[in-house]
């Protein structure tokens, strides 16, 4: 797939799935605006991508839990480009815990702010650049935790709540931005492995999730793929 010249912003791109997304788009010729809470780590990823080519990458600091940081990232992207073709809302802190009391109040507030408010504010502030594109896509890396009735993850309730907020945002934006030709694509993967065998009896891998993103973004403009849902591997119980 040739994505030469596509301008793509990705949050949470200093490691794991976010980094793999940035690399995958850059390998196909896209120009990447990647962000992370750790600017040094983001710069390391951007440098590696730019050296490898063919696409180039630029690193920015963005803490989704801090509105001022979100607005600063959006403004910095606007200084570098007059339009944005793809926004990938990937960044979101993950925390585990069965009970509300398993983590501190501050941690709960941060997770909710990043996954809910921060994602909404970034989308809002980058929407003018997306509207200036001839082929705008908003990709939401949500989680099966954002599905109604999902209970199979060990994630903390705050993560579940943040992902339901993200899912609600994506749902209404898909409806309201459709007349403008802006596609809103949401993925709801279960807990998945960063690497591993890509076969039917194994956990979903990050590479497979990324392939879904590339597939959706690469479709003709009359094809609005709204959501990806995944079956989760059912492991045999231990006697």
C-alpha positions in Angstrom: 0.0 0.0 0.0 1.4 3.4 -1.1 0.6 6.1 1.4 3.2 8.5 0.0 2.8 12.1 1.4 0.0 11.2 3.7 0.2 13.4 6.9 -0.5 11.4 10.0 -0.7 12.3 13.7 -0.4 9.6 16.3 -0.6 9.8 20.1 1.2 7.5 22.5 3.7 6.6 19.8 7.0 6.2 21.8 6.5 2.5 22.3 4.5 -0.6 21.6 1.5 -0.3 19.3 1.9 3.4 18.8 5.4 3.1 17.7 4.5 0.2 15.4 1.7 2.3 13.9 4.1 5.2 13.2 6.7 2.8 11.6 4.0 1.1 9.5 2.7 4.4 8.0 6.2 5.8 7.5 7.3 2.6 5.7 4.6 3.4 3.2 5.7 7.0 2.6 3.6 8.9 5.2 4.8 11.9 7.1 4.4 11.3 10.8 3.7 13.7 13.7 4.1 11.5 16.7 3.6 12.4 20.3 4.2 10.9 23.8 4.5 12.0 27.4 8.2 11.2 27.2 9.6 13.6 24.6 13.1 12.0 24.6 11.5 8.6 23.8 9.4 10.2 21.1 12.4 11.9 19.5 14.3 8.5 19.5 11.4 6.9 17.6 11.1 9.8 15.2 14.9 9.8 14.4 14.9 6.1 13.8 11.9 6.4 11.4 13.4 9.3 9.5 16.7 7.6 9.1 15.0 4.4 7.8 12.6 6.2 5.4 10.9 6.7 3.1 8.6 8.7 5.3 9.8 11.2 7.8 8.7 11.7 11.4 8.6 14.6 13.9 8.3 14.2 17.6 6.2 16.2 20.1 5.4 16.2 23.7 1.8 15.5 24.6 0.3 14.5 27.9 -3.4 13.8 27.1 -4.3 14.2 30.8 -3.2 17.9 30.6 -5.4 20.1 28.4 -2.6 22.7 27.9 -0.3 20.0 26.6 -3.0 18.7 24.2 -3.5 22.2 22.8 0.2 22.8 22.5 0.6 19.6 20.5 -2.2 20.5 18.1 -0.8 24.0 17.6 2.7 22.6 16.9 1.3 20.2 14.3 -0.6 23.2 12.7 2.7 25.1 12.5 4.2 22.3 10.3 1.3 21.5 8.0 -1.8 23.1 6.5 -3.8 19.9 6.6 -3.9 16.5 8.3 -5.0 13.3 6.6 -5.1 10.9 9.5 -5.4 11.3 13.3 -4.8 8.1 15.2 -6.1 8.4 18.8 -3.9 5.7 20.3 -2.5 7.2 23.5 -4.2 6.1 26.8 -2.7 4.9 30.0 -3.6 1.4 31.0 -4.0 0.3 34.6 -5.0 -3.0 36.2 -7.1 -3.7 39.2 -10.3 -5.5 40.1 -11.4 -3.0 42.8 -11.8 0.8 42.6 -9.5 1.0 45.6 -6.6 -0.7 43.9 -5.3 2.6 42.6 -5.1 6.1 43.9 -7.5 8.9 43.2 -4.9 10.8 41.3 -4.3 7.8 39.0 -8.0 7.4 38.4 -8.3 11.1 37.5 -5.3 10.9 35.2 -6.6 7.8 33.3 -10.1 9.3 32.9 -8.7 12.7 31.8 -6.3 11.2 29.2 -8.7 8.6 27.7 -11.8 10.8 27.8 -11.2 14.6 27.9 -7.7 14.6 26.4 -8.8 12.5 23.4 -11.8 14.7 22.8 -9.8 17.9 23.1 -7.1 16.7 20.7 -9.7 15.6 18.1 -11.4 19.0 18.5 -8.2 21.0 18.1 -7.0 19.0 15.0 -10.4 18.9 13.3 -9.7 22.1 11.3 -6.6 20.4 9.8 -8.6 17.3 9.0 -11.3 19.3 7.3 -8.6 20.8 5.1 -7.7 17.3 3.9 -9.1 15.7 0.7 -9.1 12.3 2.5 -9.5 12.8 6.3 -9.7 9.8 8.7 -9.9 9.7 12.5 -8.8 6.3 13.8 -9.7 5.4 17.4 -7.7 2.7 19.1 -10.3 2.0 21.7 -10.4 -1.5 23.4 -12.8 -4.3 24.0 -13.1 -2.6 27.4 -15.2 0.0 25.6 -17.8 -2.5 24.4 -21.0 -2.9 26.4 -21.0 -6.0 28.5 -17.3 -6.8 28.1 -15.8 -8.2 31.4 -12.9 -10.3 30.3 -10.0 -7.8 30.8 -8.1 -7.4 34.1 -8.1 -3.6 33.5 -9.2 -1.3 36.3 -12.7 0.1 36.2 -11.3 3.6 35.5 -9.8 2.2 32.2 -13.1 0.7 31.3 -14.9 4.0 32.0 -12.3 6.0 29.9 -12.7 3.6 27.0 -16.5 3.8 27.2 -16.1 7.6 27.0 -13.8 7.2 23.9 -16.3 4.8 22.3 -19.1 7.3 22.9 -17.2 10.1 21.3 -16.3 8.0 18.2 -19.9 6.8 17.8 -21.4 10.3 17.6 -18.5 11.7 15.5 -18.9 9.0 13.0 -22.6 10.0 12.5 -22.0 13.8 12.5 -18.9 14.0 10.4 -20.1 11.5 7.8 -21.7 14.3 5.6 -18.3 16.0 5.5 -16.6 12.9 4.2 -14.6 12.4 7.4 -14.3 8.7 8.2 -14.3 7.8 11.9 -12.8 4.3 12.3 -12.8 2.6 15.7 -11.0 -0.6 16.8 -12.1 -2.6 19.8 -9.3 -5.2 20.3 -9.2 -7.4 23.4 -6.0 -7.6 25.4 -3.5 -8.5 22.8 0.2 -9.4 22.4 2.8 -7.0 21.0 4.4 -9.9 19.1 3.7 -13.6 18.7 2.4 -16.2 16.2 -0.4 -15.0 14.0 -2.6 -18.0 14.0 -6.1 -18.9 15.0 -5.3 -20.4 18.4 -3.1 -17.6 19.5 -3.7 -14.2 21.0 -4.4 -11.3 18.7 -1.1 -9.4 17.9 -0.4 -5.7 17.5 0.7 -6.4 13.9 -2.8 -7.8 13.1 -4.5 -4.8 14.7 -2.2 -2.4 12.7 -3.0 -4.3 9.5 -6.7 -3.5 10.1 -5.9 0.2 10.5 -3.9 0.2 7.2 -6.7 -1.7 5.4 -9.4 0.8 6.5 -7.4 3.9 5.8 -6.5 2.5 2.4 -10.0 1.9 1.2 -11.7 4.1 -1.4 -13.6 7.1 -0.1 -17.0 5.6 -0.5 -16.1 2.9 2.0 -16.8 3.9 5.6 -15.6 1.1 7.9 -17.0 2.3 11.2 -15.8 -0.4 13.6 -13.6 -3.4 14.0 -14.6 -6.0 16.6 -12.5 -9.1 17.4 -13.2 -12.6 18.8 -11.1 -13.3 21.8 -9.2 -16.6 22.2 -10.9 -18.8 24.7 -8.3 -20.7 26.7 -9.0 -24.1 28.3 -9.4 -23.9 32.0 -6.7 -25.5 34.2 -7.9 -28.6 36.1 
